[in-house]
Amino acid sequence: MSDPIVKAIDDNRAYSDIGSAIFVKRTGETKYSLWLCVTDIPATGSAPDQIEKTVTTSRVKNYTFGRKDSAQKEFTFMAHRDNFMILKGDYNKQLDFLQVNPDGTGWKFQGYVSFYQDAVSLGANITGKGVITVSHADDLPVDDVTDIIQESVIFAGVVPDRVDLVGTGTASIVISADPAGATVAATSSTTGVATVSVSTNTLTITGVAAGSSIVTVTASKTGCATAKTHILVVVKAAS
């Protein structure tokens, strides 16, 4: 068998989805930070329209390119309070976005945010759809996103999404944040139901009266994007 004309060439720089993400830059911010975790990332654009320019002297049909369509970007996220809080804060706002690939390339676009929850199915995760109505998108990718993104503080351990208390009982939760040196703070949406305090990264929730409250835990560090998570606190009256 003769050698093929084209030699065997493999693409050794192919990447999977691992490490890809959507970043956001809000009003007043100078760098992009991680927006929310998603299960898929939409296409960055579309093929341009094909416009026929055949004339009577043409022997075959021929074409030129027309406009591209900046289609809405729709993605899937896990439907829970933390993601809802992020999306509620950005709802109907026009924001700057950056789609980041694992190799440090990226795509910039702007758009208006909306979202909704998917139908709930037996034996499946509850998910939602985020929708970005694109108002502008760059035609070409960013070669290196390193200088335009910032690290995000993350919660290194599991923070419970619900705490149940009876009367004036208390619950203590150790909050681990990454990177080291991040400052942890917390607030209660209804201090008449539950109060909070933080000491050496230990969050203490104290019941006050029967009812429910949302505790917002914040971890921040200079130069990093702030992380927030939320805990539903349900206080029952002492018997």
Number of C-alpha atoms within 10 A of each C-alpha: 3 4 6 7 6 6 7 6 6 7 6 6 7 7 12 9 11 8 11 20 21 22 21 20 19 15 9 6 9 11 17 22 23 21 18 16 14 18 11 14 16 15 12 19 18 11 11 13 13 13 12 12 11 13 10 7 6 9 8 8 10 12 11 11 12 12 11 13 12 18 15 17 18 16 16 20 21 19 16 14 14 16 18 19 14 14 19 13 10 15 16 15 16 17 19 19 24 26 23 23 19 13 14 14 16 23 20 20 20 19 20 17 20 17 19 14 16 14 8 11 9 6 6 7 11 15 19 21 18 17 18 25 17 20 15 12 17 12 12 10 15 15 11 13 19 10 8 12 19 17 15 20 24 20 19 11 11 10 15 11 15 12 17 15 23 17 17 18 15 17 13 14 15 15 20 18 21 16 16 9 11 21 16 21 19 19 18 21 15 15 17 14 22 28 21 20 15 19 10 9 17 15 19 16 25 22 27 21 19 18 16 21 20 19 24 17 21 21 26 21 19 10 11 18 20 17 19 19 20 22 18 18 25 19 23 19 13 11 5
